[in-house]
Amino acid sequence: MKLLFTVLRVVIAAAIATAVIGQLAHTANLANQANPASVGFVVVNFFSFFTIDSNVASIVVLVAGAALVVRRVSPDPMLFTTVRAAVVTYMVTTGIVYNLLLRGIALPQGQTLAWSNEILHVIAPIYLLLDWLFAPGRVPLDWKRLWTILAFPIVWVVYTLVRGPLAIDGSTGANWYPYPFLNPATSPNGYLSVTFYVILIALVITAIGAGTIRISRGRTQSRLT
């Protein structure tokens, strides 16, 4: 089990890194062709996506997890397990939100790479969940860790809503938001719709985070170690 998950973690981390770098290079290249002065703005926008932030964090967690196994550290440190639980929560949320709310939304031709999209929004979330369920080394988390899991999404939402009105897309003159349901200008009822989606996603993240903690406190792990 340990050897299997060490290899899987390295392979998935490499796949995620390839997907992130490939999409970033593609996006920056398109921006450079359209307006070289906008590349910096586009790169900041790229790393303002919850999906990208979560996947980058996944790379760190997977590589660190593989290193812990190689170094024979068992069980996993509490700090690592807490961060891992948070990243699993974010990735599962990413998979659910994308596939339920964003998959059918048309984007400008050439803006996204299909293979990268599938890795970041489908393959990686599924693997992170399976890794949490079955990889050895996980330690039980107490319920107060849920606040730690919720900390980053809260900061990200505040950052997004504060930056949105200030981030002006030079090519369109419109405010830039990472997801259309967070943009009051394009939402059916403005900030009321935005508030609804923020609360809905907050509930989803809270539920998934609580489920992640509950799994850590179950008996599955003890049978695999």
N, C-alpha and C positions, 0 to 999 in steps of 0.2 A: 504493500500500500504506500509506504513512504517513498520508495523508488518511483512508483507510478506517478504519484502526485508531484514529486520533484520535477520529473520530465514534463508533465503536463503544464505545470506552472511556468516553466521556462518557455515552452512552445507557445502558450497562449499570450504570455507577456510579449514575446517577440512579434506575434501576430498583431496584437493591439498597437505596439510601437510602430510597426510598419503601416498600419491603417491610419494612425494619427499623423505620422510624418508624410505619408502619401497624400492625404487630404490637405494638410497644411501647405505642402509644396504646390499642389494643384490650385488651391485657392489663391495663394500668393502670386503664382504665375499669371492667373487670370486678372488679378488686380493690377499687376505690373503692366500687362498689355493694355488695359483700359486706362489706367492713370497711375504712373509710377509713384506719385506723391501720396497715393492712398494706401500703399502697402502696409505701412505702420498701423494705420487705423484698422485695416482688415485683419492683421495678425492679432491685435488686441481683441477684436471681435471674436476671432476664432477661439481664443482661450477664455472667452466669456460664456461659452456654451457649457451648461451643466454636464452634458454628455462628454465633452472633451475633458473637463476637469475630473470627472469620475473615472474616465478611462486612463488618464495619466496616473491618477492615484492607484488604480488597479495594477498598473505596471510595477509601481514601487512595492505594493503589498505582495504581489506574486513573486517578484524577485527576492524580496526579504523572506518570504515564506519558504522558498526553495533553499535559501542560504541557511535558514534555521534547521531544516532537515539535514542538510549536508554537514552542518556543525554538530548534529545530534543534540540539539537543544530541545528537550521535551520535559514537561509540556511547554506550549508556547507562552512567552511572557504576556502578562495581563495587558500591557500597553499595546502590544502587537495585535492581540485578539480584539481589543476595543476598536482599534483603527480598521482592522480587517472587517469587523461587523459593520462599521460605518460604510465602508466602501461597498460591501455586499449590498447593503440597503440602497445605496445610491444607484448601483448598477441595475438592480432589479427594478427600481423605480424608473430608471432610464428606459429599460426594455418595455415596461408596461406603457408608459406615457407615449413613447415614440410609436409603438405599434397600434395603440388605440386612438391617438390624437393627431399624429404627425405623418404617418406613413403615406396617407392618401393625398397630402397637400403637395401641389405641383411647385417645383422650384425652377429657377432659371436654368435653361439647358446648359449642361456642363459644369454647374456649380458644385455638384457632389459626385463622388466616385461610388458607384453602386457596390463594389466589393468592400470598400472601406465602411460604407454605411452598414452593411450586414454584419461585419465583424464587430463594430462599435455598439450596435443596437440590438443584436440578436445573439451572436456567438459568445461574445464576452460576458453579457449578463447571465446567460444560461450556465456558462462554465463557472463563474464566480459563485452562483448559487449552489451548484453541484459540489464545488470545492468546500464550501461552508458546511454542507450536509455530511460529506463523507471523508474529507481529508483528516488525517490524524493530527493530534497536537492541540486541538482547540480546548480552551478552559471555560468553565461556566462564568457568565457575566451577571452581575447584579443589576437590578432594574434601574438604578440611578444612572447607569451608563447610557440610557436612552437619551438623556439630555445632551450627552456628548455627541451622539449620533445626529441629533437634530441641529447642532450648532452650525455646521457648514451650510446646510440648506437655508437657514435663516439669514446668515450673512450674505449668501449668494442672492437671495431674493431682494434684500435691501440694496445691495450693490446694483443689481439689474434695474430696479425701479428708479433709483437715484440717477444712475448713469444714462438711462434711456433718453430722457428729455435733453440731455447735454450732448449725446452722441449723434451728430448729424452726418448722415451718409452724403458725401460730396457728390456722388453720381445721381442721387435722386432728390437730395435736399430734405429727406424725411428723417425722422428720428429712428435710430437703430435699436431693435430689441432682438435677443437671440431666438425667441419663439413668438409666433403671431398671437397666441392667446395671452401674452403678457403686454402686448402693445395696445394701449387704450384707444389709439387712433383707428385701429382696424378691428377692434372687438365690437360686437353688436351693441353693447350698452356701456362702452367706455370703461372707466375704472370699476364700475359695478361688476362687469364681466371678468375683469382682471382679478378682482377680489375673490370672486367665486372660484376661479381656477386655482388661485393661490391657496385658498382654504382646502379645496378638494385635493390638491397635490400634497399639501401639508398632512392631511389625514392619511393619504396613501403612504407617505414616507413614515409617519408615526406608526401605522399598522405594520408595515414591513419591518421597521426597526424593532418593534416589540416582538414580532415573529422571529426575527433573527436572534434576539436575546433568549426567547423561549426555547428555540432549538438548542442553543448553547447549554441550556440547563437540563436538557433531556438526557436520555440514556443511550442514544445512538452512538455518541462519541466513545463511551466506555467500552462498547462492544468491538470497536475498530482499533483501539490502541493496545 
